[in-house]
């Protein structure tokens, strides 16, 4: 049986930021904690949101790391309580929005954060007491503003998902004006994240035709606009379509993801040069070709002609190699095309494979992957 849940209030378009005060009033947020990062602050984007809030003394937490960590979730939750806040406004990419979702749990629920992780059986422990959240994305990639999940690196080193409809932002304010001028590298990496989301959700075997349609349309928009948005940061039409594609990929998350994310989640928790800073979208782009080759023979993929349908919306020839097309796009965008370029080698494979098999996305891939399958995909992605 399909379960279809689309209840997020979404404002999509230029000048959507002007809706922020009204959305705070609708949700009942009177003293929000603004969650952002130092890069968004330095770019002046966070201040635009703060000015739009019309709360003169809204406290700000800007220590979001590139990959959200339990330590920063707890630090922000302490700030939330100390400031007497009654809600959250996240301004940034997926990291800031996911951190805010972690705070929504930690600031309102007892005990260790770990117990609320999905693979620890924690989804049912997250209640309606979760702090209300309004999400304002400043990149077009993760779609976390319309998703019920968050990914956090815990203190024990695991990079785990937290999922509950109580974490779904009460409002998503998607203003592509906040992405104008975003650096090319970040535009490309986050854009490929959106591409991966649309592809994986479309390929997931669950029966959910509305999600299929949303994902396929999102893929068409992303594929047609990602190069334009990357090479011309001021292209308003391309930026609007990329923001929509990002949102659409995440709206389809309820179908499930697959091996791309089963691999990128533990890879994102690997320390390279002493830092866990590998970009999630870039990792997705790098492993996606190998996963597409693995999934090509999946029964549900073949029965529903899914690769042919993707080729059509991507404007590719009928016999085009999808994996090769994705690899070429990643190269044209100037992103790494192999894990070795990102500092990853075979020495971490065992740890990554263990994490992939335990990941919440593992079982929603259209074809079940064994440890050896994962090892082969990693090897192909080097």
VOLOPA-537286 format. One line per field, with one value per residue: x, z, y of N, C-alpha, C in turn; residue number from 1. Coordinates in pm, whole numbers. Layout:
<sites>
npx = (X_...);
npz = (Z_...);
npy = (Y_...);
capx = (X_...);
capz = (Z_...);
capy = (Y_...);
cpx = (X_...);
cpz = (Z_...);
cpy = (Y_...);
nr = (NUM_...);
</sites>
This chain:
<sites>
npx = (84_55_174_100_210_185_222_356_386_467_652_746_958_1083_1138_1003_1091_974_751_814_763_480_457_587_405_179_262_310_545_726_965_1226_1510_1771_1922_2222_2515_2865_2956_2723_2649_2868_2830_2619_2364_2228_2168_1979_1760_1723_1658_1418_1266_1184_1217_1380_1570_1639_1800_2106_2253_2545_2729_2715_2856_3016_2923_2660_2694_2660_2761_2741_2467_2379_2497_2361_2103_2122_2159_1912_1738_1844_1792_1523_1364_1101_1082_1232_1433_1581_1851_2016_2216_2163_2296_2259_1981_1937_2080_1916_1688_1786_1818_1553_1468_1651_1622_1376_1319_1386_1697_1965_2070_2115_1925_1709_1764_1698_1776_1808_1561_1431_1244_973_990_1014_823_524_608_838_1035_892_974_1093_1213_1467_1612_1940_2083_2056_1988_1983_1714_1613_1435_1177_1159_1132_1347_1679_2036_2295_2619_2712_2846_2980_3088_2932_2733_2419_2065_1774_1434_1110_769_715_935_924_957_751_707_837_1047_1129_1334_1477_1632_1811_2010_2142_2445_2583_2879_3040_3138_3000_2740_2736_2793_2582_2374_2408_2348_2071_2001_2076_1898_1648_1676_1726_1495_1300_1371_1334_1157_899_542_423_288_242_481_669_611_669_943_1048_986_1136_1395_1411_1408_1640_1847_1839_1912_2133_2397_2379_2314_2545_2752_2672_2609_2412_2188_1862_1637_1745_1832_1587_1463_1645_1615_1352_1381_1544_1374_1170_1295_1331_1067_984_1116_979_930_1163_1522_1837_2119_2310_2288_2316_2584_2701_2637_2790_3042_3056_3106_3365_3693_3898_4213_4200_3950_3594_3466_3375_3187_2841_2673_2864_2980_2756_2734_2969_2947_2714_2716_2819_2626_2401_2473_2468_2197_2066_1964_1760_1446_1212_1293_1330_1076_914_1026_1208_1465_1456_1257_1383_1591_1444_1342_1580_1669_1827_1978_1800_1948_2141_2403_2328_2481_2729_2657_2595_2847_2993_2859_2922_3197_3202_3101_3309_3355_3496_3552_3605_3657_3917_4018_3898_4025_3976_4038_4096_4135_3933_3714_3593_3476_3299_3130_3012_2868_2700_2537_2392_2255_1965_1874_1941_1764_1569_1657_1625_1728_1864_2169_2469_2751_2972_2875_2858_3130_3228_3097_3215_3482_3461_3405_3632);
npz = (0_-83_84_91_143_151_292_350_374_106_-34_-337_-543_-679_-440_-242_16_147_263_508_775_794_784_1017_1201_1137_1207_1472_1587_1792_1903_1743_1702_1492_1268_1105_893_897_643_502_655_609_341_348_322_534_689_531_564_839_855_719_896_1094_1366_1603_1790_1739_1825_1698_1571_1433_1387_1230_1096_792_759_951_1303_1604_1829_1761_1726_1988_2109_1983_2065_2338_2328_2224_2436_2640_2540_2546_2328_2088_1850_1528_1271_986_786_507_345_305_531_741_762_827_1068_1219_1233_1392_1626_1675_1775_1991_2164_2273_2349_2574_2688_2513_2185_2001_2040_1890_1628_1303_1232_1481_1567_1628_1513_1589_1841_1821_1874_1851_2002_1900_1809_1621_1279_1033_708_505_218_83_-114_-405_-382_-163_-78_174_294_243_336_558_694_846_839_1049_1191_1444_1783_1809_1566_1361_1073_1065_988_1075_1104_1077_1051_1213_1199_960_800_896_719_397_251_-49_-216_-502_-540_-335_-410_-624_-779_-636_-579_-855_-816_-585_-674_-876_-730_-542_-721_-857_-649_-634_-883_-838_-632_-762_-953_-794_-632_-828_-927_-710_-579_-463_-487_-597_-774_-789_-669_-847_-1079_-993_-934_-1186_-1344_-1199_-1251_-1524_-1525_-1372_-1522_-1758_-1676_-1504_-1598_-1706_-1475_-1327_-1481_-1519_-1278_-1248_-1387_-1389_-1460_-1479_-1216_-1078_-1180_-1092_-816_-792_-888_-690_-466_-562_-587_-318_-229_-331_-174_1_-129_-99_-113_-233_-323_-389_-187_34_18_7_252_468_352_374_640_671_772_610_568_835_865_849_586_329_50_31_-201_-408_-358_-413_-689_-780_-717_-842_-1126_-1110_-950_-1113_-1320_-1176_-1105_-1343_-1431_-1258_-1164_-1127_-1243_-1512_-1581_-1569_-1752_-1679_-1719_-1987_-1976_-1822_-1996_-2196_-2073_-2015_-2256_-2412_-2650_-2756_-2710_-2533_-2289_-1967_-1731_-1830_-1933_-1698_-1574_-1762_-1740_-1477_-1505_-1692_-1538_-1376_-1142_-909_-1047_-943_-649_-548_-615_-422_-198_-98_-48_-96_164_336_262_387_620_508_359_560_687_475_439_671_647_624_367_227_193_22_-232_-581_-630_-431_-263_-208_15_-149_-385_-315_-273_-531_-658_-524_-601_-877_-866_-791);
npy = (-120_221_510_838_1158_1486_1768_2000_2353_2547_2807_2913_3084_3397_3650_3516_3518_3727_3626_3528_3654_3625_3349_3271_3376_3224_2968_3006_3088_3291_3364_3287_3068_3130_2921_2879_2907_3004_3075_3144_3359_3532_3584_3753_3660_3539_3761_3887_3719_3744_4013_4007_3864_4037_4036_4191_4105_3841_3545_3400_3109_3019_2818_2590_2300_2168_1910_1814_1769_1573_1703_1977_1995_1958_2177_2388_2328_2376_2651_2724_2660_2823_3076_3090_3013_2943_2817_2739_2878_2788_2879_2826_2570_2214_2125_2315_2307_2038_2028_2194_2034_1832_1980_2038_1798_1743_1962_1930_1673_1402_1247_1067_1168_966_762_835_790_655_386_287_239_471_647_639_742_1011_1287_1496_1703_1807_2087_2355_2421_2641_2640_2774_2741_2795_2689_2477_2171_1960_1955_1941_2107_2026_1774_1490_1398_1394_1404_1320_1331_1128_1127_890_845_743_812_897_864_1053_1030_1151_1247_1455_1611_1736_2042_2315_2510_2587_2807_2892_3065_3153_3374_3389_3222_3330_3404_3214_3026_2854_2589_2501_2527_2333_2095_2080_2082_1838_1674_1713_1602_1333_1269_1287_1083_851_834_803_555_388_106_123_164_453_663_954_1053_947_1095_1356_1332_1264_1487_1672_1576_1627_1910_1966_1845_1992_2243_2257_2298_2555_2704_2661_2773_3033_3229_3419_3355_3371_3215_2956_2922_2927_2696_2499_2522_2436_2172_2063_2076_1908_1657_1591_1593_1355_1174_1007_772_637_592_474_266_462_657_490_439_698_813_673_722_996_1024_956_1035_1255_1375_1440_1554_1537_1612_1563_1642_1586_1593_1582_1333_1173_1220_1102_824_753_666_397_276_302_127_-111_-129_-160_-405_-461_-597_-435_-199_-270_-371_-147_16_215_329_403_596_789_860_988_1226_1344_1409_1237_1007_706_475_553_541_560_572_655_904_1044_1042_1195_1442_1514_1549_1761_1964_2020_1880_1637_1312_1070_868_865_1114_1260_1190_938_595_235_144_218_79_-151_-45_140_-27_-180_23_95_-130_-121_110_327_355_132_-88_4_19_-65_-315_-564_-519_-692_-738_-775_-669_-398_-352_-380_-166_49_14_54_320_447);
capx = (0_130_138_136_199_238_153_441_353_582_652_852_967_1158_1073_931_1140_883_645_864_689_346_470_615_279_91_313_309_680_742_1108_1299_1656_1813_2032_2288_2660_2945_2964_2598_2657_2966_2775_2512_2234_2162_2113_1856_1652_1701_1586_1282_1197_1129_1241_1504_1668_1640_1933_2159_2356_2606_2841_2686_2970_2980_2841_2608_2743_2585_2813_2684_2323_2361_2533_2252_1987_2144_2132_1766_1676_1892_1733_1378_1307_984_1084_1359_1438_1708_1888_2140_2202_2110_2361_2192_1844_1945_2118_1796_1600_1844_1785_1409_1456_1731_1576_1241_1306_1486_1791_2068_2021_2128_1806_1608_1808_1607_1817_1799_1419_1397_1146_851_1015_1007_682_480_674_952_1025_852_1086_1076_1339_1495_1733_2024_2142_1956_2047_1936_1569_1578_1327_1047_1179_1110_1468_1803_2154_2384_2732_2705_2975_3049_3144_2836_2654_2289_1945_1666_1318_978_686_719_1052_896_941_615_704_958_1052_1227_1355_1602_1714_1917_2115_2208_2585_2646_2997_3016_3163_2892_2621_2747_2785_2446_2288_2417_2273_1932_1991_2081_1772_1540_1699_1709_1356_1226_1404_1292_1050_768_436_383_289_268_623_739_592_742_1086_1084_985_1252_1514_1412_1447_1779_1938_1837_1952_2246_2516_2355_2324_2684_2841_2625_2543_2304_2079_1746_1551_1813_1829_1451_1438_1726_1553_1236_1428_1590_1254_1095_1364_1304_926_970_1193_897_943_1288_1639_1899_2261_2389_2289_2373_2729_2747_2624_2912_3158_3057_3155_3507_3784_4002_4302_4158_3820_3483_3414_3344_3055_2743_2631_2975_2986_2645_2767_3079_2907_2591_2730_2833_2497_2313_2509_2422_2050_2009_1895_1658_1317_1118_1345_1306_933_853_1098_1247_1583_1412_1182_1481_1660_1357_1336_1716_1695_1938_1939_1735_2047_2247_2448_2296_2595_2831_2604_2611_2990_3032_2805_3003_3325_3181_3075_3434_3357_3572_3481_3646_3677_4057_4034_3843_4106_3925_4099_4043_4152_3810_3601_3522_3395_3192_3037_2935_2773_2603_2441_2309_2192_1821_1843_1987_1655_1476_1716_1546_1793_1939_2314_2549_2877_3057_2820_2902_3275_3248_3056_3319_3600_3431_3395_3763);
capz = (0_-87_179_23_245_106_374_378_309_24_-112_-436_-641_-638_-336_-146_150_207_333_635_895_796_814_1161_1271_1115_1282_1614_1634_1835_1930_1677_1694_1352_1249_977_902_882_503_467_723_540_211_370_299_663_734_455_629_971_832_680_1014_1169_1508_1619_1876_1715_1844_1581_1589_1301_1391_1157_1016_657_784_1087_1404_1729_1920_1726_1755_2133_2140_1937_2151_2463_2298_2207_2570_2715_2484_2559_2193_2069_1714_1456_1131_929_667_456_268_378_662_840_781_901_1205_1285_1263_1511_1740_1700_1861_2113_2254_2321_2383_2674_2659_2410_2049_1930_2052_1795_1492_1236_1241_1622_1598_1697_1447_1669_1967_1793_1892_1808_2085_1825_1786_1484_1197_900_638_394_152_10_-224_-472_-383_-71_-64_313_337_227_372_698_748_866_852_1149_1236_1589_1853_1792_1431_1260_1006_1067_954_1171_1018_1138_994_1306_1163_836_826_887_600_318_176_-153_-292_-579_-531_-236_-471_-731_-749_-563_-653_-954_-759_-495_-757_-944_-633_-489_-833_-880_-539_-678_-989_-776_-559_-857_-1013_-697_-590_-942_-942_-592_-624_-401_-576_-560_-901_-779_-644_-973_-1168_-938_-950_-1328_-1386_-1136_-1325_-1651_-1496_-1326_-1631_-1858_-1622_-1410_-1657_-1714_-1342_-1284_-1558_-1511_-1149_-1247_-1475_-1300_-1497_-1441_-1070_-1037_-1213_-1005_-684_-802_-899_-557_-386_-614_-550_-178_-215_-367_-82_72_-199_-59_-196_-269_-297_-395_-54_128_11_34_395_542_294_428_777_670_793_509_619_970_867_781_510_191_17_4_-340_-491_-340_-490_-831_-809_-710_-919_-1245_-1074_-901_-1230_-1388_-1091_-1102_-1479_-1450_-1155_-1223_-1130_-1339_-1647_-1605_-1584_-1855_-1612_-1780_-2112_-1939_-1781_-2117_-2268_-2010_-2017_-2397_-2456_-2749_-2701_-2669_-2455_-2164_-1862_-1640_-1898_-1943_-1566_-1556_-1846_-1683_-1359_-1555_-1754_-1431_-1304_-1015_-911_-1108_-876_-505_-518_-624_-300_-86_-49_-111_-59_306_410_202_481_707_428_324_681_705_367_463_786_620_604_223_168_159_-76_-366_-661_-632_-306_-283_-112_49_-267_-480_-270_-296_-674_-690_-474_-685_-1004_-842_-752);
capy = (0_347_615_961_1262_1614_1867_2115_2480_2584_2931_2895_3192_3516_3730_3432_3550_3824_3553_3475_3697_3566_3207_3261_3400_3110_2853_3040_3114_3431_3387_3179_3060_3120_2826_2905_2880_3125_3113_3212_3488_3615_3624_3848_3598_3520_3889_3913_3645_3804_4139_3972_3811_4152_4018_4267_4039_3697_3487_3332_3007_3010_2724_2467_2251_2124_1793_1835_1676_1568_1804_2107_1987_1977_2316_2473_2300_2449_2793_2734_2662_2940_3198_3083_3010_2859_2765_2744_2922_2744_2955_2768_2447_2100_2108_2399_2258_1912_2060_2246_1920_1769_2066_2021_1680_1750_2068_1903_1532_1363_1140_1080_1186_839_678_881_757_563_246_247_231_595_733_642_814_1154_1320_1628_1804_1862_2232_2388_2466_2701_2618_2866_2691_2890_2612_2392_2038_1856_1950_1912_2196_1960_1634_1457_1338_1468_1320_1378_1248_1115_1130_761_841_699_916_831_939_1073_1048_1160_1353_1568_1692_1806_2186_2366_2594_2594_2932_2861_3188_3136_3494_3366_3140_3402_3430_3104_2982_2749_2457_2464_2511_2204_1985_2070_2047_1694_1613_1712_1502_1200_1247_1261_952_740_820_750_413_310_17_146_213_589_735_1099_1076_920_1209_1470_1306_1265_1627_1736_1536_1702_2047_1971_1810_2098_2374_2255_2361_2699_2762_2652_2860_3171_3239_3519_3308_3362_3103_2833_2913_2892_2556_2415_2519_2350_2034_2023_2055_1794_1534_1562_1560_1214_1090_909_644_575_616_347_241_586_718_393_456_835_844_637_790_1131_1020_920_1147_1274_1480_1475_1622_1472_1726_1528_1697_1482_1595_1536_1188_1113_1227_1010_683_731_581_256_228_287_1_-221_-135_-170_-533_-481_-634_-322_-100_-320_-386_-15_90_339_391_467_716_890_908_1081_1358_1398_1440_1152_906_588_374_619_480_657_586_736_1041_1106_1064_1307_1565_1546_1601_1893_2061_2045_1809_1512_1200_947_880_895_1259_1318_1144_810_478_104_113_247_8_-238_39_198_-134_-210_132_92_-237_-84_238_319_354_5_-180_61_14_-159_-446_-575_-523_-767_-672_-778_-571_-266_-340_-359_-29_138_-2_121_464_504);
cpx = (87_81_190_107_265_164_238_387_478_557_772_849_1048_1072_988_971_1047_771_687_788_551_353_504_486_185_131_309_447_693_887_1188_1449_1689_1934_2092_2435_2737_2959_2840_2594_2751_2914_2661_2373_2157_2098_1986_1738_1619_1623_1440_1199_1122_1128_1377_1611_1671_1781_1975_2264_2417_2725_2810_2809_2922_2899_2791_2657_2656_2631_2752_2533_2299_2395_2420_2127_2000_2116_1981_1698_1716_1823_1580_1307_1187_975_1218_1339_1576_1734_2021_2113_2148_2171_2290_2050_1844_1986_1996_1699_1653_1812_1638_1383_1523_1680_1443_1218_1416_1583_1884_2007_2019_1999_1695_1646_1719_1648_1824_1652_1364_1287_1018_866_1011_860_651_537_793_930_984_966_1036_1211_1351_1623_1808_2107_2029_2014_1977_1785_1523_1462_1189_1054_1165_1236_1583_1916_2252_2497_2731_2844_3051_3101_3047_2760_2515_2175_1846_1542_1189_900_681_839_1031_879_796_598_839_951_1166_1240_1485_1688_1828_2031_2188_2352_2654_2766_2969_3031_3050_2761_2621_2727_2644_2348_2291_2352_2125_1909_1986_1951_1658_1554_1671_1565_1272_1251_1359_1167_912_669_387_388_307_415_706_731_670_892_1129_1084_1103_1380_1524_1458_1595_1876_1949_1900_2080_2370_2498_2371_2468_2771_2798_2543_2427_2185_1956_1657_1615_1811_1691_1424_1521_1667_1429_1278_1475_1472_1181_1162_1333_1157_900_1045_1109_891_1064_1399_1705_2048_2349_2401_2338_2525_2773_2733_2748_3038_3169_3105_3302_3592_3892_4085_4253_4023_3715_3409_3384_3201_2960_2702_2739_2991_2877_2678_2872_3034_2785_2611_2741_2701_2398_2345_2458_2271_1987_1927_1787_1521_1221_1163_1311_1157_865_927_1157_1370_1545_1337_1277_1555_1575_1358_1474_1759_1818_1889_1882_1833_2159_2277_2427_2414_2702_2786_2621_2758_3036_2982_2888_3137_3308_3158_3201_3442_3450_3488_3519_3672_3821_4085_3983_3919_4062_3995_4042_4050_4024_3691_3523_3428_3276_3087_2951_2829_2664_2496_2348_2227_2043_1782_1874_1870_1556_1540_1636_1604_1879_2088_2381_2675_2970_3007_2866_3051_3303_3208_3160_3443_3581_3431_3528_3817);
cpz = (0_21_123_114_194_180_409_306_236_-47_-207_-535_-587_-544_-241_-3_222_286_472_758_905_830_961_1241_1256_1199_1433_1673_1667_1867_1868_1705_1547_1344_1111_988_868_736_458_533_647_406_225_354_428_710_658_518_766_957_797_797_1090_1319_1537_1696_1857_1735_1722_1624_1451_1296_1322_1077_879_660_928_1184_1529_1824_1891_1746_1903_2174_2100_2022_2284_2444_2287_2343_2647_2669_2495_2425_2185_1926_1649_1315_1079_799_617_367_355_515_769_868_858_1045_1282_1319_1383_1637_1777_1788_1995_2212_2321_2366_2480_2621_2544_2271_1974_1930_1955_1649_1433_1254_1384_1665_1657_1635_1531_1801_1947_1791_1840_1895_2013_1795_1642_1407_1067_830_517_326_78_-97_-286_-484_-294_-66_77_363_323_264_522_767_764_881_944_1180_1388_1652_1840_1650_1323_1202_982_1031_1068_1089_1098_1067_1086_1280_1032_866_808_764_532_233_76_-246_-370_-581_-432_-293_-584_-691_-667_-642_-742_-894_-669_-572_-823_-846_-577_-600_-864_-766_-578_-788_-931_-702_-654_-920_-914_-653_-704_-956_-823_-626_-566_-503_-525_-687_-888_-755_-769_-1066_-1123_-960_-1096_-1382_-1326_-1208_-1457_-1630_-1458_-1441_-1733_-1808_-1539_-1470_-1668_-1578_-1293_-1352_-1559_-1383_-1143_-1334_-1389_-1333_-1456_-1291_-1018_-1063_-1128_-864_-684_-808_-765_-467_-431_-579_-407_-152_-246_-274_-18_0_-150_-155_-226_-242_-308_-256_53_132_53_182_474_484_351_572_787_688_685_551_753_980_795_700_365_159_-29_-143_-435_-479_-418_-639_-868_-810_-796_-1043_-1212_-1025_-1016_-1307_-1308_-1100_-1238_-1498_-1344_-1219_-1234_-1228_-1482_-1678_-1631_-1681_-1801_-1673_-1909_-2081_-1893_-1903_-2190_-2204_-2006_-2160_-2448_-2563_-2683_-2647_-2584_-2327_-2053_-1769_-1702_-1909_-1811_-1538_-1635_-1790_-1563_-1402_-1614_-1650_-1351_-1168_-1023_-973_-1045_-729_-469_-524_-499_-176_-28_-121_-53_90_387_362_302_572_631_395_444_705_600_392_580_758_591_456_157_116_57_-214_-450_-670_-507_-334_-171_-79_-72_-375_-443_-297_-444_-713_-642_-561_-819_-989_-803_-859);
cpy = (125_441_746_1079_1390_1726_1988_2239_2527_2716_2923_3010_3308_3601_3647_3464_3648_3757_3506_3525_3632_3418_3185_3279_3281_2990_2879_3061_3263_3465_3273_3184_3041_3029_2851_2866_3007_3169_3189_3350_3582_3665_3725_3791_3579_3650_3926_3841_3705_3935_4111_3923_3920_4126_4080_4190_3889_3642_3405_3230_2982_2915_2591_2423_2201_1994_1803_1727_1682_1678_1941_2109_2018_2121_2411_2452_2372_2598_2817_2746_2787_3069_3199_3082_2916_2805_2789_2798_2884_2818_2898_2649_2335_2082_2189_2348_2127_1935_2109_2134_1843_1847_2052_1900_1706_1853_2035_1759_1491_1258_1168_1090_1053_758_718_852_648_418_196_235_359_679_748_716_966_1193_1460_1740_1867_2009_2261_2454_2527_2695_2710_2819_2800_2820_2530_2253_1939_1844_1925_1997_2132_1812_1613_1406_1435_1367_1391_1281_1246_1113_999_742_796_819_856_925_943_1107_1049_1268_1473_1658_1767_1955_2230_2454_2588_2721_2921_2980_3176_3261_3479_3283_3212_3434_3323_3053_2861_2609_2410_2447_2374_2088_1969_2034_1898_1615_1604_1610_1361_1169_1212_1122_840_724_764_599_328_230_42_201_348_674_886_1131_1050_1040_1331_1454_1318_1408_1702_1703_1612_1845_2056_1947_1923_2227_2373_2320_2512_2765_2765_2756_3006_3184_3336_3478_3279_3242_2970_2814_2874_2744_2461_2410_2432_2203_1979_1990_1929_1661_1493_1532_1412_1120_981_775_566_613_481_345_365_645_621_406_596_872_801_700_932_1138_984_1045_1147_1395_1534_1541_1539_1577_1692_1570_1588_1478_1546_1385_1119_1110_1123_864_651_645_432_198_211_160_-118_-239_-161_-297_-559_-503_-515_-215_-142_-325_-253_75_220_406_463_597_827_946_1012_1219_1424_1433_1366_1055_781_485_432_541_583_680_675_882_1115_1136_1185_1440_1609_1607_1741_2002_2093_1980_1689_1401_1067_973_915_1045_1329_1270_1012_696_349_74_138_164_-76_-158_96_92_-172_-102_130_-14_-208_42_223_319_219_-79_-124_77_-86_-299_-457_-594_-603_-687_-667_-682_-430_-247_-313_-216_71_135_69_273_528_600);
nr = (1_2_3_4_5_6_7_8_9_10_11_12_13_14_15_16_17_18_19_20_21_22_23_24_25_26_27_28_29_30_31_32_33_34_35_36_37_38_39_40_41_42_43_44_45_46_47_48_49_50_51_52_53_54_55_56_57_58_59_60_61_62_63_64_65_66_67_68_69_70_71_72_73_74_75_76_77_78_79_80_81_82_83_84_85_86_87_88_89_90_91_92_93_94_95_96_97_98_99_100_101_102_103_104_105_106_107_108_109_110_111_112_113_114_115_116_117_118_119_120_121_122_123_124_125_126_127_128_129_130_131_132_133_134_135_136_137_138_139_140_141_142_143_144_145_146_147_148_149_150_151_152_153_154_155_156_157_158_159_160_161_162_163_164_165_166_167_168_169_170_171_172_173_174_175_176_177_178_179_180_181_182_183_184_185_186_187_188_189_190_191_192_193_194_195_196_197_198_199_200_201_202_203_204_205_206_207_208_209_210_211_212_213_214_215_216_217_218_219_220_221_222_223_224_225_226_227_228_229_230_231_232_233_234_235_236_237_238_239_240_241_242_243_244_245_246_247_248_249_250_251_252_253_254_255_256_257_258_259_260_261_262_263_264_265_266_267_268_269_270_271_272_273_274_275_276_277_278_279_280_281_282_283_284_285_286_287_288_289_290_291_292_293_294_295_296_297_298_299_300_301_302_303_304_305_306_307_308_309_310_311_312_313_314_315_316_317_318_319_320_321_322_323_324_325_326_327_328_329_330_331_332_333_334_335_336_337_338_339_340_341_342_343_344_345_346_347_348_349_350_351_352_353_354_355_356_357_358_359_360_361_362_363_364_365_366_367_368_369_370_371_372_373_374_375_376_377_378_379_380_381_382);
</sites>
